[in-house]
Amino acid sequence: SVCSNNAKPKWSYTNKTLLVSNLTKNGTECYLYYDIPKGGEQILAERTIEKGQDGFGTTDTGEHNTLYSDEDDFGITYYYRGKVNNNWVKFGKSGTQSGSGNDLYWRIIRINGDGTIRLIYAGEGSAATSDGGYTTNGTNALINKNTSTQYYGSYDQAEYVGFQFKTGSIHGHGTDSNITNSNVLTVLNTWFGDNLADEFNDGNGKIDPNEGFCNDRRNSQSASTTWGNENDDGGTSGTKTYYGAHLRLRPGGNNPSDSHKSVPTFKCKDIDNDYFTYTGATSKSTTTQKQTSGTKSLQYPIGLITADEVTYAGGLHSQDNTSYYLNNQSGHYWTMSPSNATIAWVFFVSSDGYFGNDIVINSHGIRPVINLKADIKFTTQDNGHNPGTIDNPYVVE
């Protein structure tokens, strides 16, 4: 859209109004052109936007019609928080052929900095129900609800916190024979191949092939290390190790602003080695103008939620929250955030809504996380009326 006399039009997502700057002359004419909004743009236009907090000391049980903003590696990201009932998406079908099975349901975690949309699995068909429209109901949101899964089958080496790992390497990843997949990644790959391979279509479908998933393995041997100053002096064999998420998210950790607050981040500390991406991912610019394509080591572009994303959504370490949208009432599920080691520990989300840490040989549920492309478009069954609810979810065209 353009204006005469050097005036400049801009749409305000926050106020839902047209703003015209440099308006200095009478008779200025503006020509406005309207496009059908892309998925993320549509959601932003429907919500109030607020700047997120710098740290979190309590859980969030509030009911919000707000998206909050922060920065990730690729720009400004907008995330849902608290008792949310309007972030439901219907996308994909269960079964090996598209259209052959039940509808798959998801919850939007956030709109990523590059405009892609991050989703976490919420169940299939009529099983994707909610408690009062807010929390996912029971084990239906777990793809392994009948047989929970160990993060990995051994625990006596720090490397076993890796989504992929290589013995003797802190940040091991790759596609060669020296690399081992975690058990959770193996389950995710099988499920993706059975349910979403057609929707992905080798990168030509609606699932983004370039967005990744952070398995933050930057670490220190000291629990008193200030987050951001990890020096990678642990992370292998039986070395005492405290990972970044442990330092910034556990109460009493040495966080930069307040030792009683969790200070999450959407940024991946070692984006080249811990930001797990599909083998066919292409390079893109970070907010620091660095070009990266992540690890390029995944068979499919699928991962898990991070403990930081759980914190942004309203959860805290060891504090129950049964009201926010990530709570899964009758099943624990893994994140992909390492916690600590001499024996390998990884964070998980409990059925009471808090996140804690557990030894990798223990078994929990799995909730896949994927990213939709930035240029997808949403429809709803009842356009304009409570979009994104369980009864009127966003549907990917």
Secondary structure, DSSP 8 states (H G I E B T S, - for coil): -EESTT-EEEEETTTTEEEEES--STT--EE-------HHHHHHHHSEEEE--S-B-S-------EEEEEEETTEEEEE--SS--S-EEEEEESSSSTTSS-EEEEEEEEE-TTS-EEEEEEEEGGG--EETTTEE-GGGG-TTTTS-EES-S--SSGGGGSSEE-TT-TT---SSTT-EE-HHHHHHHHHHHHHTHHHHGGGTSSB-SS--EE----EES-TT--TT-------STT--EEEHHHHHHSTTS--SS-TTSB---BS-TTHHHHEE-BTT---EE-TTS-EE-TT--BSSS-B---HHHHHHHT-BBTB--SSSTT-BTT--EEEEEE-EETTTEEEEE-TTS-EEEEETTSEEB---EEEE-TT--EE-SSTTSSTTBTTB-EEE-
